[in-house]
Structure formats: structure tokens, C-alpha cells
Amino acid sequence: MAKLVRFGVSMEDSLLREFDRYIQRKGYRNRSEAIRDMARNAMVQEAWEQEKGEVIAAVALVYDHEKRGLADRLTDLQHLAAQTIVSTLHVHLDERHCLEVIVLRGNASSVRKIANNLLAIKGVLHGGIVATGVPNTEKVFAKAQNSTQPDE
């Protein structure tokens, strides 16, 4: 587990009261958990906006499967992006409408381009992108490897 570091934060009492209401609504146990999540979210958002680093994104889109050629266009685009697509989920919403959720993983620029291309296909009725970051697993793995090495 990573070392925790304590630090102080100063803010106006009105902002703190609003923050405390926010963390209560969101179900956080304490302010530290909320601040950690907000910091992680800010870093992921920055990577997404600056198209830097690796991201994971879920693209959800709703479409009318009776729209001529639409399902084929969605499938073709997904095949072209097979290296970036981790998984897909297809849900039949009613007799005509489908929900497709496509999970993408890769550099932010490529993921954004594929996600936008999927959402821009003519006939997609509605959709959105949720992006998140990838933990730095290399550091975690290296630390775990070092902790299993015998002491000299």
C-alpha cells in the first residue's frame, strides 16, 4: 500500500459546509476520501482533455437497428478499431432500439477519435463517453516484485 501523507487544506467555512454536504450525498466516509477521488478525477480529465497518456473509456450509444446499414457501419468501425476495443455489450431495449456499450483502452487521442467516430455515425440517436484513467500498474508491480525478493 502506498504511503499516506497528511497535509492541510484551508477554505472558507461556507465552501466547507457545502463540501461536507456534497460528501454526505455521495456517501464518502470522510473528507480525505472525497479529496483523493476529486484529485484522481482531475488528473484523468486533464489527460483526456490534453490527449495524453492511456485512458479507458466507455462509449454508450442508442440506435434504431432498423435504420438501413447502421448496424453494419457500427460493426465495421469496431473491427477497424479492434486493437483499442476491449469489450462490447449489446442490449435490446425494445423492438427497434438497441444500446451498445463499447469499452476502449489506449492513448487518449486514439480513444477519443474512435469514440467520436462511433457517436457521429448517421442514425445513432443518442450517446456519450465516460473516460477514466489507468492506474500506473508498472510501479505497483515493481513494488510487489521487490517485496517478494529475499533480504540480502
ZADO-365938 format. One record per residue: residue in one letter; x, y, z of N, C-alpha, C in turn. Coordinates in steps of 0.05 Angstrom, whole numbers, plus 5000, padded with zeros to 4 digits. Example, Ala and Ser with C-alpha at 12.3 -4.5 7.8 and 13.67 -1.06 7.14 Angstrom:
BEGIN
ATOM residu n.c1 n.c2 n.c3 ca.c1 ca.c2 ca.c3 c.c1 c.c2 c.c3
ATOM      a 5264 4886 5156  5246  4910  5156 5264 4934 5156
ATOM      s 5257 4955 5142  5273  4979  5143 5258 5001 5157
This chain:
BEGIN
ATOM residu n.c1 n.c2 n.c3 ca.c1 ca.c2 ca.c3 c.c1 c.c2 c.c3
ATOM      m 5017 4976 5000  5000  5000  5000 5017 5025 5000
ATOM      a 5009 5045 4985  5024  5070  4983 5024 5084 5009
ATOM      k 5046 5099 5014  5048  5115  5039 5029 5138 5037
ATOM      l 5014 5143 5058  4996  5165  5060 5010 5189 5072
ATOM      v 5005 5213 5061  5018  5237  5070 4995 5256 5079
ATOM      r 4998 5267 5102  4978  5287  5112 4986 5315 5103
ATOM      f 4966 5331 5097  4971  5359  5090 4946 5374 5098
ATOM      g 4949 5400 5101  4926  5417  5109 4913 5430 5085
ATOM      v 4888 5435 5087  4873  5450  5067 4857 5472 5080
ATOM      s 4859 5496 5070  4844  5518  5080 4823 5526 5060
ATOM      m 4799 5531 5071  4777  5541  5054 4757 5556 5070
ATOM      e 4741 5572 5057  4720  5587  5071 4700 5568 5083
ATOM      d 4689 5576 5107  4671  5558  5120 4646 5552 5104
ATOM      s 4637 5571 5087  4613  5566  5071 4620 5544 5050
ATOM      l 4643 5545 5039  4652  5525  5020 4655 5498 5034
ATOM      l 4666 5498 5058  4669  5473  5073 4642 5460 5080
ATOM      r 4623 5477 5088  4596  5466  5094 4584 5453 5069
ATOM      e 4587 5467 5046  4576  5456  5021 4591 5430 5013
ATOM      f 4617 5430 5017  4633  5406  5012 4625 5383 5030
ATOM      d 4620 5388 5055  4611  5367  5074 4584 5356 5065
ATOM      r 4566 5374 5055  4540  5364  5045 4544 5346 5020
ATOM      y 4563 5355 5003  4569  5340  4979 4579 5312 4986
ATOM      i 4599 5310 5004  4610  5284  5011 4589 5266 5025
ATOM      q 4571 5278 5039  4549  5263  5051 4530 5252 5030
ATOM      r 4523 5269 5011  4505  5260  4989 4519 5237 4973
ATOM      k 4545 5239 4969  4559  5220  4952 4566 5195 4968
ATOM      g 4563 5196 4995  4568  5172  5011 4597 5167 5019
ATOM      y 4613 5188 5018  4641  5185  5028 4642 5183 5058
ATOM      r 4661 5168 5068  4663  5165  5097 4677 5189 5110
ATOM      n 4694 5203 5094  4708  5226  5105 4717 5244 5082
ATOM      r 4728 5267 5090  4737  5287  5071 4760 5277 5054
ATOM      s 4778 5262 5067  4802  5252  5053 4795 5235 5029
ATOM      e 4775 5217 5033  4767  5200  5010 4756 5217 4987
ATOM      a 4740 5237 4994  4729  5254  4973 4751 5270 4959
ATOM      i 4769 5281 4973  4791  5296  4961 4808 5279 4943
ATOM      r 4814 5254 4952  4830  5236  4936 4816 5230 4909
ATOM      d 4789 5224 4911  4774  5219  4886 4774 5243 4868
ATOM      m 4770 5267 4880  4770  5291  4863 4797 5296 4850
ATOM      a 4819 5291 4864  4845  5294  4852 4850 5274 4829
ATOM      r 4842 5249 4834  4845  5229  4812 4828 5237 4788
ATOM      n 4804 5246 4793  4786  5254  4771 4798 5277 4756
ATOM      a 4809 5296 4770  4821  5320  4756 4844 5311 4738
ATOM      m 4861 5292 4748  4883  5283  4732 4874 5267 4707
ATOM      v 4853 5250 4710  4842  5236  4688 4830 5255 4668
ATOM      q 4816 5275 4678  4803  5295  4660 4824 5310 4644
ATOM      e 4846 5317 4658  4868  5332  4644 4880 5314 4622
ATOM      a 4886 5289 4628  4897  5271  4608 4878 5269 4584
ATOM      w 4852 5267 4590  4832  5265  4569 4831 5290 4552
ATOM      e 4831 5313 4565  4830  5339  4551 4855 5344 4535
ATOM      q 4878 5337 4546  4904  5343  4532 4912 5319 4515
ATOM      e 4896 5299 4514  4901  5275  4498 4929 5264 4504
ATOM      k 4934 5261 4530  4960  5249  4539 4955 5224 4556
ATOM      g 4972 5205 4553  4971  5182  4570 4950 5162 4561
ATOM      e 4948 5140 4575  4929  5119  4569 4903 5123 4585
ATOM      v 4881 5119 4571  4855  5122  4584 4838 5097 4577
ATOM      i 4817 5094 4593  4797  5074  4587 4771 5091 4585
ATOM      a 4755 5084 4564  4730  5099  4560 4708 5079 4554
ATOM      a 4685 5085 4563  4661  5070  4556 4644 5089 4539
ATOM      v 4638 5079 4515  4621  5094  4497 4594 5080 4496
ATOM      a 4573 5095 4504  4546  5084  4504 4530 5098 4482
ATOM      l 4517 5082 4465  4501  5094  4444 4475 5079 4440
ATOM      v 4455 5094 4433  4428  5082  4428 4422 5087 4399
ATOM      y 4413 5066 4386  4406  5069  4357 4383 5051 4350
ATOM      d 4371 5058 4327  4349  5043  4316 4361 5021 4297
ATOM      h 4359 4996 4305  4371  4975  4289 4358 4971 4262
ATOM      e 4334 4983 4258  4321  4981  4232 4331 5002 4212
ATOM      k 4347 5020 4222  4359  5040  4204 4378 5026 4185
ATOM      r 4373 5028 4160  4387  5013  4139 4417 5017 4140
ATOM      g 4432 4995 4144  4461  4995  4143 4475 5004 4168
ATOM      l 4460 5014 4188  4472  5026  4212 4487 5005 4228
ATOM      a 4475 4982 4233  4488  4961  4249 4514 4952 4235
ATOM      d 4514 4950 4209  4538  4943  4194 4559 4964 4196
ATOM      r 4552 4989 4195  4572  5011  4198 4584 5010 4226
ATOM      l 4568 5006 4247  4578  5004  4274 4598 4981 4277
ATOM      t 4590 4958 4266  4607  4934  4267 4633 4939 4252
ATOM      d 4631 4950 4228  4656  4955  4212 4675 4973 4227
ATOM      l 4665 4994 4238  4682  5013  4253 4695 4999 4277
ATOM      q 4680 4982 4290  4691  4968  4313 4713 4948 4304
ATOM      h 4709 4935 4282  4730  4917  4272 4756 4932 4264
ATOM      l 4753 4956 4254  4776  4973  4247 4791 4981 4272
ATOM      a 4777 4983 4294  4789  4992  4320 4794 4969 4339
ATOM      a 4796 4944 4329  4797  4921  4346 4820 4922 4366
ATOM      q 4842 4934 4359  4865  4936  4378 4859 4953 4403
ATOM      t 4840 4971 4399  4833  4990  4421 4808 4981 4436
ATOM      i 4791 4966 4424  4766  4957  4436 4771 4933 4454
ATOM      v 4764 4937 4480  4767  4916  4500 4743 4897 4500
ATOM      s 4719 4909 4498  4695  4893  4500 4671 4909 4490
ATOM      t 4650 4895 4483  4625  4908  4475 4602 4894 4489
ATOM      l 4581 4909 4493  4557  4898  4505 4534 4908 4487
ATOM      h 4516 4890 4480  4494  4897  4463 4468 4890 4478
ATOM      v 4450 4910 4481  4425  4906  4495 4402 4914 4477
ATOM      h 4382 4896 4475  4357  4902  4461 4339 4917 4479
ATOM      l 4333 4943 4473  4317  4959  4490 4287 4955 4485
ATOM      d 4280 4952 4461  4252  4946  4452 4254 4934 4425
ATOM      e 4231 4934 4410  4230  4921  4384 4249 4934 4364
ATOM      r 4255 4959 4367  4271  4974  4347 4298 4984 4357
ATOM      h 4299 4990 4383  4323  5004  4393 4342 4986 4408
ATOM      c 4368 4992 4404  4389  4978  4417 4407 4997 4432
ATOM      l 4419 4987 4453  4440  5002  4468 4466 4986 4463
ATOM      e 4486 5000 4455  4512  4988  4452 4531 5002 4471
ATOM      v 4547 4987 4486  4567  4998  4503 4594 4987 4494
ATOM      i 4612 5004 4487  4638  4995  4476 4659 5006 4495
ATOM      v 4676 4988 4505  4698  4995  4523 4723 4997 4507
ATOM      l 4736 5020 4508  4761  5026  4493 4784 5030 4512
ATOM      r 4808 5022 4504  4832  5027  4521 4855 5033 4502
ATOM      g 4868 5055 4508  4891  5063  4492 4899 5091 4498
ATOM      n 4915 5103 4480  4923  5130  4485 4899 5148 4481
ATOM      a 4898 5170 4495  4874  5187  4496 4866 5197 4469
ATOM      s 4885 5203 4452  4879  5214  4426 4864 5193 4409
ATOM      s 4874 5168 4408  4861  5147  4393 4834 5140 4403
ATOM      v 4832 5138 4430  4806  5131  4442 4785 5152 4436
ATOM      r 4793 5177 4438  4774  5199  4433 4765 5198 4404
ATOM      k 4784 5194 4385  4777  5193  4357 4757 5171 4351
ATOM      i 4762 5147 4361  4744  5124  4357 4717 5130 4369
ATOM      a 4717 5139 4394  4691  5145  4408 4675 5165 4392
ATOM      n 4688 5187 4383  4673  5207  4368 4663 5196 4341
ATOM      n 4679 5180 4328  4671  5168  4303 4646 5150 4307
ATOM      l 4646 5135 4329  4622  5118  4334 4597 5134 4339
ATOM      l 4600 5155 4355  4577  5172  4361 4567 5189 4337
ATOM      a 4585 5193 4318  4578  5210  4295 4565 5195 4272
ATOM      i 4563 5168 4275  4551  5152  4253 4522 5161 4250
ATOM      k 4515 5166 4226  4487  5174  4220 4468 5152 4229
ATOM      g 4449 5159 4245  4429  5140  4255 4432 5135 4285
ATOM      v 4455 5142 4297  4458  5140  4326 4441 5161 4338
ATOM      l 4422 5153 4355  4402  5172  4366 4413 5187 4390
ATOM      h 4429 5174 4406  4440  5187  4430 4464 5172 4439
ATOM      g 4482 5185 4453  4505  5171  4464 4522 5189 4481
ATOM      g 4542 5178 4492  4560  5193  4509 4586 5177 4515
ATOM      i 4606 5191 4526  4631  5179  4532 4637 5184 4561
ATOM      v 4646 5163 4575  4656  5165  4602 4685 5156 4602
ATOM      a 4704 5173 4608  4732  5166  4607 4743 5164 4636
ATOM      t 4762 5146 4639  4775  5143  4665 4804 5137 4659
ATOM      g 4820 5137 4679  4849  5132  4676 4856 5103 4682
ATOM      v 4881 5097 4675  4892  5071  4681 4912 5074 4703
ATOM      p 4909 5059 4725  4929  5062  4747 4957 5055 4736
ATOM      n 4977 5067 4748  5004  5061  4740 5012 5034 4751
ATOM      t 5005 5013 4737  5009  4985  4746 5038 4978 4746
ATOM      e 5055 4991 4730  5083  4984  4729 5096 4990 4756
ATOM      k 5090 5012 4769  5101  5018  4795 5091 4999 4816
ATOM      v 5065 4992 4815  5053  4973  4834 5066 4946 4831
ATOM      f 5070 4937 4805  5082  4911  4800 5111 4911 4810
ATOM      a 5126 4932 4804  5154  4933  4812 5157 4932 4843
ATOM      k 5139 4946 4857  5140  4946  4886 5133 4918 4897
ATOM      a 5114 4905 4885  5107  4878  4893 5130 4859 4889
ATOM      q 5143 4861 4866  5166  4844  4860 5189 4848 4880
ATOM      n 5194 4873 4887  5215  4879  4906 5209 4869 4934
ATOM      s 5184 4869 4941  5176  4860  4968 5177 4829 4970
ATOM      t 5178 4815 4948  5179  4786  4949 5208 4776 4946
ATOM      q 5227 4794 4941  5255  4786  4939 5266 4782 4967
ATOM      p 5282 4761 4971  5294  4756  4998 5314 4778 5005
ATOM      d 5315 4783 5031  5334  4803  5041 5362 4792 5037
ATOM      e 5381 4810 5031  5409  4801  5027 5424 4803 5052
